[in-house]
């Protein structure tokens, strides 16, 4: 068995201000395998976003460790973290967070051109290909402000994949979309995950989407729990608090390693 | 194109009104800077021209001989009171060798070999003191434009001719073509014919100075070989000190530059220069404050975007560069526009002055545009440093959640 992509061990985060110490993560431990699509569930304030920020190297933990691709990330300096983030981690946020003064193509290209300090033909071609892949070939030169909410989120997905990251962290990626657009965005991420073998970790409150992921992690009270209480999942009949979430049959057809050359069945170009 | 430059340009173009106001602000400050320079420097040139235009830039005079000191007997203490030696007449005897040195000097536009002395001019019962300046006729206008200042008669200096100021002529009640009787301080007497009257506009000159032929002066002042003074005119008046030092070192004579003979003018020019510098400093401070505050606002407004950039691994250096480039672009564009406006404003005022007959001492060519361009651009970049550093240090998590 190959080594996990990400190993999180005893991760703690305590926010300290002048008056209070607020422990948010109290020793989170889990691992992500390469090419997995994992949903992270938990009630608001359980520490999901903080965990994603730490895993995305945007925030340092108070203690604990996490290794990705064999590197202990807590030991890296700021510039090294920035470079690692650029190369290996993609972000998708609840709100698309596109740069409004740039076109869809430039937004997708930004992580690549910003690292090299210049635009390259290869970079533009890949950005264009990604936009084509997310169904926005016709609108690649539109300013971000001229796109609809669903289109913006698709551009954000393409941007997250620009530098071929090993891990995509998605914080409520469908939380700002209507059902139809949410389903489309999720389907797109699932397809890309299958095609490229990119690992996805999705923080979500949408249990229907979570159910379609290969695996779920529950965060409650700052720790990972095996069986969440009803408070963690709410009272929706879709998922019982005491029953484990089940896979949707046929939803995930393959988990592809990043190093494989799997292509889509319909002959689309490879993303990885 | 560099990608940081593309981002900086896009940010400037995305808020055109703010960018235009910023560039306009820098342009106005640079306009003030360059116009102030054109005015202060133009005024200085005007004053210098008034003072130095009609006089020598470098004057060579005989060395002041040191008094001889009697050797004191061994073991005795010696107290010396020094006094200028007056036992010999001061003159430049070997002036031909000095002439050869002068011929090798670059930037010398005119030389006059003179014998100066004092005397009395008498007409009827009227006797007035005069300074006689003996010059070679061919070099009459080498230093002062006497030929252009002649208001009556002609600028000719034969052996028996004299050119006097119009005021002296009025004081003596004399006209061109009439004779005057002159007695030199060496007791020599001569009757000369007034060949021309000049008016320099300086009363002290027009009432006291009389030009005679150099050979006439030799006779009147008993100097068959030597000179009392050599005057030089230079292409670059500010090179006068260097030229004076060089000549003093090589000839051993007493050589003085015009600025050392006109201490009051120098002090006045220095005062003007200082006040001009203060105005320039305030214009630079205006640029720094304006650019820094506007870019700080921009930084604040773009915090979420900077947070997003940082989240996908864009380095702090890249963010820093984007904001520094914005400062540099504002500075360069603003100062180019300001230089153009400053030149135009100075030119229009100078032209308006000429056409109205009341010429303003503004010289558009002295606007120090290169200095303004460099300083304004540097001030803008310096002003951008603080906002740029603050932008590069934005916490991405905090910024994204804004």
Interface residues (C-beta under 8 A of the other chain):
Chain A: X53 X56 X58 X59 X78 X79 X82 X83 X84 X85 X86 X87 X89 X90 X91 X93 X97 X99 X100 X101 X102 X110 X111 X113 X114 X115 X116 X117 X118 X119 X159 X160 X163
Chain B: X1 X2 X3 X4 X6 X10 X11 X14 X304 X305 X308 X309 X310 X311 X312 X313 X314 X315 X316 X318 X396 X397 X400
